[in-house]
Amino acid sequence: MERLLSFESDHLRATELRLGLPGSDKPSVRPKNNKRASSEISQESKSNSCASNAGNDDERDSAPPAKVQVVGWPPIRSYRKNTLQVQAKTSESELCRGMYVKVSMDGAPYLRKIDLKVYTCYPELLNALENMFQLTIGKYSEREGYNGSDYAPTYEDKDGDWMLVGDVPWGMFITTCKRLRIMRGSEAKGLACV
Amino acid sequence: MESESKRKKESPNTAELAVTASFPDEVLEIVLSLLTSHRDRSSVSLVCKDWYRAERWSRTQVFIGNCYSVSPEILTRRFPNIRSVTLKGKPRFSDFNLVPPNWGADIHAWLVAFAVKYPFLEELRLKRMAVSDESLEFLASNFPNFKLLSLLSCDGFSTDGLAAIATHCKNLTELDIQENGIEDSSGSWLSCFPESFTSLEVLNFANLTSEVNTDALERLVSRCKSLKVLKVNKSISLEQLQRLLVRAPQLEELGTGSFLQDLTARPYADLESAFNNCKNIHTLSGLWEAVPLYLPALYNSCANLTFLNLSYTALQSGEFAKLVVHCPRLRRLWVLDTVEDKGLEAVGSNCPLLEELRVFPADPFDEEIIHGVTEEGFVAVSFGCRRLHYVLYFCRQMTNAAVATIVQNCPNFTHFRLCIMTPGLPDYLTNEPMDEAFGAVVKTCSKLQRLSVSGLLTDLTFEYIGKYAKNLETLSVAFAGRSDRGMQCVLEGCPKLRKLEIRDCPFGNEALLSGLEKYESMRSLWMSACNVTMNACRRLAKQMPRLNVEVMKEDGSDDSQADKVYIYRTVAGPRRDAPPSVLTL
């Protein structure tokens, strides 16, 4: 009984609209904008859009004037520069800055999104999900899945199949996971017993 | 040479004559051959004629820091028995595209001279030289004892040249190709090592991108039982790496290929056991595109690691911290700034023996980035790693107070290279220039040999350097200083200065000419985008005949301005292979 009540109030809190990082009850703090206007040589803007920004004095954190890169600065060997640029491009196209996937929970009125790149292993992810949705998922076991808990985390993979979170190595998981769904325990049991 | 004129003054008495006569040259040569340091040998050669002679006959290794300071003829005339040559060519700023193409430093003329005078040449180490395939082929065909080839930051050759080396050098023990501008057309060069070839001890082709024949590589590794260093390129997968490790458990330095692969349980266990079996690995690099998932396979190997090079691996702070916990014996660490301050805190906590730290920027040109490292990471390392003496640190913000703390914790810096990536950036907390930071460095670190400064700097920084940096040999300056006085302080105050490189500073003719007498005691001076005129350069060239004063003109610049100046001492006179854009005055 008690648990149901607390669940409802949690549920209400969950539906409360506010700005905030998942799992936090405090009012949000906007991440500091550390864009620094550069004090060095600035020449022609790289893109024309900067011209319109420059005129807008109301913008407190207007983008710094785009500058032509100074030749040979910072002093990094061409070989290293080229290698890292190639790597950045390939990893960007695959993993991006942030791998946001939708997370739905059975019974919740709206979906959430989380950045898979922030986590390095399953326990971290599950912890985050537990915090975000204020529930317990329980421990993973190869034999029984998430038996013993009310919820089971599942995900849709590249082939469109719904899989139980935790079976494959983490690296493989984050590259194949397209969206997450937290299934109610009763439904999930069907998945686990094979 | 000066030594000969010195000798003329002395008139030996008979007792001394007797002593000198009973000490045969051969014995002296044997004694001197035990000297390995170049500086010691230089000193020895200046003692007297006999010693000069003995030294030149016994010298087998020569180091030439500027290939234009001497000519092949002069070199081969003085030293008849050289087996190992190290040559450095272009000015260091050529690494950053500040030197025009075809500037020079071509190895070919040297090889031609060596083929005649040093046919028994065994080792060649080149840095920033222009090397063509033709030269590599010439090398491979003309030196039957050739053992060691090391190319660092060179350009002009392709994998065809490497194929020639692999095919013809029957006694090769070392092939070390690093960070070169190489035209990588195919990996077939590796297959050119004959099946009978077994002498390889060092193989580093991490620089190359083409796929090599993995079977050929495996066979090569299997039959070279003395292989100690193996650094493969990105094309080698984790599974292939495991197969190589199994065949070379004696490896001491390993450069992995791409650490990115979907491994299921079985191959992962094999990989881990392969690593565990290599009990002698003390240096690890490569780890291109490492997926953190597989890093635990390395954990056991990390216990003995002294050098970890992660400068091509974009690890986040958490993954990196987990790895570094396993590296308590680390002495040298190279990382990308993706590990952030938190990662560096982990270094401070886990690596008390650390002596060298290099932090490279993963994305130096992206201004949107709000990550990277700050002064906090550096400070954290300094608290935990008191033996730190070599640092190269790229960051986006710094404070004077942080640097003061750092050098207080680590007063033994010999190399302090700080690069605050936005030119002319002040202390971000106080908005003051960074003069006091570098003042603290030179005041506290009496052993300082190499210094690179950055941030907003007035002449005060250079006053400090001139006053305190008495052991300074190399100084790199960019976007700094207020007047000629800055440069003058350095030239007047640093007795051991050998290399001075300056770009984009308001130093002009007065500063340039104040160092007139100094430049002959230095290896070289580079000044670009400063306020130096052609006339001043001409005056310098006229007064100092033993200096080469070279000016590189940019297209469309004012005729009277000397855009880029490179000045160096030489006994070989003005060079004759300069391209049209380089004027020798």
Interface residues (C-beta under 8 A of the other chain):
Chain A: P31 K32 N33 N34 K35 R36 S38 S39 E40 I41 P64 Q69 V70 V71 G72 W73 P74 P75 I76 R77 S78 Y79 R80 K81 T83 L84 Q87 A88 T90 S91 T120 P169 W170 G171 M172
Chain B: F93 D95 F96 N97 L98 S153 E179 N180 G181 N207 D262 L263 T264 W288 E289 V291 P292 L293 Y294 S311 Y312 A314 Q316 G318 E319 K322 L336 F360 P361 A362 D363 P364 F365 E367 E368 I370 F394 R396 C419 M421 T422 P423 G424 L425 L456 S476 A478 F479 R503 D504
